[in-house]
Amino acid sequence: VTAATMQNIKFYCGWFCPYAQGVWTYLEMLSIHGFEYIEINPYKRRDSKQKMSLEEKARLYPEFIKASPLGLIPAIDHDGHFVSTCTDCMKYIADVLDTKKRMLNQDPEKLWQFFHFCQQELVPYFYRALLAQEKNEQNLALQYFLDHLHIAQAQMLEANGFFLGDHFSIADLALAPWWQRLPILMHYRNLHDLNKDPAFARLHSWWAAVSSDPSFQKTMAPISNLIHNYREYANGSATSTVAKTFAPQKYL
């Protein structure tokens, strides 16, 4: 991949989306300064979680729909090669753009295992706790979320710093956007401050490393904006794909 082809990358993103944030961070870390960031709002209103129809998305964002036929972010158009969904974008960057394997240069199998654990087993309980309207369901989902954070903490390969110790990897991107969003659960679901909980001491060291990384910092939206943006998940009025995917009846 040459510098010229790097400049032909269009990255379709949303400032609020944790799935897109991981991909965005990966691009920033590779110093792909020529990629074009294109903000997409897939909702009926800019500050809502009311799903916009695919027809309306196609009218507003025709080039985006070419890259993401289902109208979901993140998506990449790399010189006419289209990739969508968080996992597929991550794999594409790792396979095609990360030529030095900077994010997978140690124990790649374990890194991908952790990535999939977070995406498939941990993250659903973040949304489940936020979407549930019954107090007992909220509390149970929060407990499952905490249980999975303990598992994530135990899987880290080094005692301090990033998942790998001294450098960022794709495993860190699997969890970091949701840890940044813990204040959303604190605000709407009375989650205690995990950053002050000694039971998560390893994750404190991890978050200190992740949150001080310049590439990740570029992708961090103000938490007050995120709390406001997620309010319709919390009050049960959201109709987005995420809301339907993690609907209460599908978990617990």
C-alpha positions as CSV (number, residue, x, y, z in Angstrom):
1,V,0.0,0.0,0.0
2,T,1.6,3.3,-1.1
3,A,1.2,6.8,0.3
4,A,-0.8,7.7,-2.7
5,T,-3.4,4.9,-2.2
6,M,-3.6,5.9,1.5
7,Q,-5.0,9.2,0.3
8,N,-7.8,7.4,-1.5
9,I,-9.4,6.2,1.8
10,K,-12.8,7.5,2.6
11,F,-13.8,6.7,6.2
12,Y,-17.5,7.0,7.0
13,C,-17.9,7.6,10.7
14,G,-20.1,9.0,13.5
15,W,-18.6,10.9,16.4
16,F,-20.9,9.2,18.8
17,C,-20.4,5.6,17.7
18,P,-18.0,3.4,19.8
19,Y,-17.8,0.8,17.0
20,A,-16.6,3.5,14.6
21,Q,-14.3,5.0,17.2
22,G,-12.1,1.9,17.3
23,V,-11.7,1.9,13.6
24,W,-11.0,5.6,13.5
25,T,-8.3,5.2,16.2
26,Y,-6.7,2.4,14.2
27,L,-6.5,4.7,11.1
28,E,-5.0,7.5,13.2
29,M,-2.4,5.2,14.8
30,L,-1.2,4.2,11.3
31,S,-0.6,7.9,10.6
32,I,-2.8,7.7,7.6
33,H,-3.2,11.4,7.5
34,G,-4.5,11.4,4.0
35,F,-7.7,9.5,4.7
36,E,-10.9,11.5,4.4
37,Y,-13.2,11.5,7.5
38,I,-16.8,11.8,6.5
39,E,-19.4,12.3,9.2
40,I,-22.6,10.3,8.8
41,N,-25.8,10.9,10.9
42,P,-27.9,7.8,10.4
43,Y,-30.8,9.1,12.5
44,K,-33.9,11.1,11.8
45,R,-32.6,14.0,13.9
46,R,-29.0,14.8,14.7
47,D,-29.4,14.3,18.5
48,S,-31.7,11.3,18.4
49,K,-31.6,7.5,18.1
50,Q,-34.6,7.3,15.8
51,K,-33.6,5.1,12.9
52,M,-33.6,6.8,9.4
53,S,-34.9,4.6,6.6
54,L,-32.4,3.1,4.2
55,E,-34.1,5.0,1.3
56,E,-33.6,8.3,3.1
57,K,-29.9,7.4,3.8
58,A,-29.4,6.6,0.1
59,R,-30.9,10.0,-0.8
60,L,-28.7,11.9,1.7
61,Y,-25.5,9.8,1.5
62,P,-25.4,7.9,-1.8
63,E,-21.6,7.3,-1.7
64,F,-21.9,6.0,1.9
65,I,-24.5,3.5,0.9
66,K,-22.2,2.1,-1.8
67,A,-19.7,1.4,0.9
68,S,-22.3,0.2,3.4
69,P,-25.4,-1.2,1.8
70,L,-27.1,-1.7,5.1
71,G,-26.5,2.0,6.0
72,L,-24.4,1.2,9.1
73,I,-21.3,2.9,10.3
74,P,-18.3,2.5,10.3
75,A,-17.5,1.9,6.6
76,I,-14.5,2.3,4.4
77,D,-14.1,3.1,0.7
78,H,-10.5,2.4,-0.2
79,D,-10.1,3.3,-3.8
80,G,-13.4,1.6,-4.7
81,H,-13.0,-1.3,-2.4
82,F,-15.9,-1.2,0.1
83,V,-15.8,-2.5,3.7
84,S,-18.4,-2.1,6.4
85,T,-19.1,-3.2,10.0
86,C,-16.5,-2.7,12.8
87,T,-15.0,-6.1,12.7
88,D,-14.6,-6.2,8.9
89,C,-13.1,-2.7,8.9
90,M,-10.7,-3.8,11.6
91,K,-9.7,-6.9,9.7
92,Y,-9.3,-5.0,6.5
93,I,-7.0,-2.4,8.1
94,A,-5.0,-5.1,9.8
95,D,-4.6,-7.2,6.6
96,V,-4.2,-4.4,4.0
97,L,-3.2,-1.1,5.5
98,D,-1.2,-2.1,8.6
99,T,1.7,-3.4,6.6
100,K,4.0,-3.5,9.5
101,K,1.4,-5.2,11.7
102,R,1.9,-2.6,14.4
103,M,-1.3,-3.5,16.1
104,L,-0.9,-7.3,15.8
105,N,2.8,-7.7,16.2
106,Q,2.6,-10.0,19.3
107,D,0.4,-13.1,19.8
108,P,-2.2,-12.1,17.1
109,E,-4.5,-15.0,17.9
110,K,-4.9,-13.9,21.5
111,L,-5.5,-10.3,20.4
112,W,-8.3,-11.3,18.1
113,Q,-9.8,-13.7,20.7
114,F,-9.9,-10.7,23.2
115,F,-11.4,-8.5,20.5
116,H,-14.2,-11.0,19.8
117,F,-14.8,-11.6,23.5
118,C,-15.4,-7.9,24.0
119,Q,-17.5,-7.4,20.9
120,Q,-19.7,-10.5,21.4
121,E,-19.8,-11.1,25.1
122,L,-19.0,-8.0,27.1
123,V,-20.4,-5.1,25.0
124,P,-24.0,-6.5,24.8
125,Y,-24.4,-6.0,28.5
126,F,-23.4,-2.4,28.3
127,Y,-26.4,-1.8,26.0
128,R,-28.6,-4.3,27.9
129,A,-28.1,-2.3,31.1
130,L,-28.8,1.0,29.3
131,L,-31.9,-0.3,27.3
132,A,-33.6,-2.2,30.1
133,Q,-36.5,-0.3,31.7
134,E,-37.1,-2.5,34.7
135,K,-34.9,-1.9,37.7
136,N,-34.2,-5.6,38.3
137,E,-33.2,-6.1,34.7
138,Q,-30.9,-3.1,34.8
139,N,-29.2,-4.4,37.9
140,L,-28.7,-7.9,36.5
141,A,-27.3,-6.6,33.3
142,L,-24.9,-4.3,35.2
143,Q,-23.7,-7.3,37.2
144,Y,-23.1,-9.3,34.0
145,F,-21.3,-6.3,32.6
146,L,-19.0,-6.1,35.6
147,D,-18.4,-9.9,35.6
148,H,-17.3,-9.7,32.0
149,L,-15.0,-6.7,32.8
150,H,-13.3,-8.9,35.5
151,I,-12.8,-11.6,32.8
152,A,-11.4,-9.0,30.4
153,Q,-9.0,-7.7,33.1
154,A,-7.8,-11.3,33.8
155,Q,-7.0,-11.9,30.2
156,M,-4.6,-9.0,29.8
157,L,-1.1,-10.4,28.9
158,E,0.9,-8.0,31.1
159,A,0.5,-6.6,34.6
160,N,0.5,-2.9,33.7
161,G,-0.2,-0.6,30.9
162,F,-1.9,-1.7,27.6
163,F,-3.2,-5.2,27.0
164,L,0.3,-6.1,25.8
165,G,2.0,-3.8,28.4
166,D,4.1,-1.2,26.6
167,H,2.2,-0.7,23.3
168,F,-1.3,-0.3,21.8
169,S,-2.9,-3.3,20.1
170,I,-6.1,-4.2,18.4
171,A,-7.2,-5.7,21.8
172,D,-7.2,-2.3,23.4
173,L,-9.5,-0.9,20.7
174,A,-12.1,-3.6,21.5
175,L,-12.7,-2.2,25.0
176,A,-11.6,1.4,25.1
177,P,-14.6,3.1,23.5
178,W,-17.0,1.5,26.0
179,W,-14.8,2.2,29.0
180,Q,-14.8,5.8,28.0
181,R,-18.6,5.6,28.0
182,L,-18.8,4.3,31.6
183,P,-20.1,7.7,32.8
184,I,-23.2,7.1,30.6
185,L,-24.1,4.1,32.8
186,M,-23.2,6.1,35.9
187,H,-25.5,8.9,34.8
188,Y,-28.5,6.8,33.8
189,R,-28.1,3.5,35.7
190,N,-26.2,4.5,38.9
191,L,-23.2,2.4,38.1
192,H,-20.5,3.2,40.7
193,D,-17.3,4.8,39.5
194,L,-15.2,1.9,38.3
195,N,-12.2,4.1,38.0
196,K,-12.2,4.3,41.8
197,D,-12.9,0.7,42.4
198,P,-9.8,-1.2,43.5
199,A,-11.2,-4.5,42.1
200,F,-10.4,-3.0,38.7
201,A,-6.9,-1.9,39.4
202,R,-5.5,-3.6,36.3
203,L,-8.0,-1.8,34.1
204,H,-7.1,1.5,35.8
205,S,-3.5,1.1,34.6
206,W,-4.8,0.1,31.2
207,W,-7.1,3.1,30.9
208,A,-4.3,5.4,32.0
209,A,-2.2,4.1,29.1
210,V,-5.0,4.1,26.5
211,S,-6.5,7.5,27.4
212,S,-3.1,9.2,27.2
213,D,-2.5,8.0,23.7
214,P,-2.6,10.9,21.2
215,S,-4.4,8.9,18.5
216,F,-7.1,7.7,20.8
217,Q,-7.5,11.2,22.3
218,K,-8.3,12.5,18.8
219,T,-11.4,10.3,18.7
220,M,-12.8,11.1,22.2
221,A,-16.0,13.0,22.2
222,P,-16.9,15.1,25.3
223,I,-18.6,12.8,27.8
224,S,-21.4,15.4,28.3
225,N,-22.2,15.1,24.6
226,L,-22.3,11.3,24.7
227,I,-24.6,11.3,27.8
228,H,-27.0,13.5,26.0
229,N,-26.7,11.5,22.8
230,Y,-27.5,8.2,24.6
231,R,-30.6,9.4,26.4
232,E,-33.1,7.7,24.1
233,Y,-31.4,4.3,24.8
234,A,-31.9,5.0,28.5
235,N,-35.5,6.1,28.3
236,G,-36.5,3.2,26.0
237,S,-37.5,5.3,23.0
238,A,-34.6,4.5,20.6
239,T,-35.4,2.6,17.4
240,S,-31.9,2.3,16.1
241,T,-30.2,-0.9,14.9
242,V,-28.3,-1.1,18.2
243,A,-31.5,-0.7,20.2
244,K,-33.1,-3.5,18.3
245,T,-30.0,-5.7,18.3
246,F,-29.7,-5.5,22.1
247,A,-33.4,-5.4,22.9
248,P,-34.2,-6.6,26.5
249,Q,-35.9,-9.9,25.4
250,K,-32.7,-10.9,23.5
251,Y,-30.5,-11.0,26.7
252,L,-31.0,-12.4,30.2
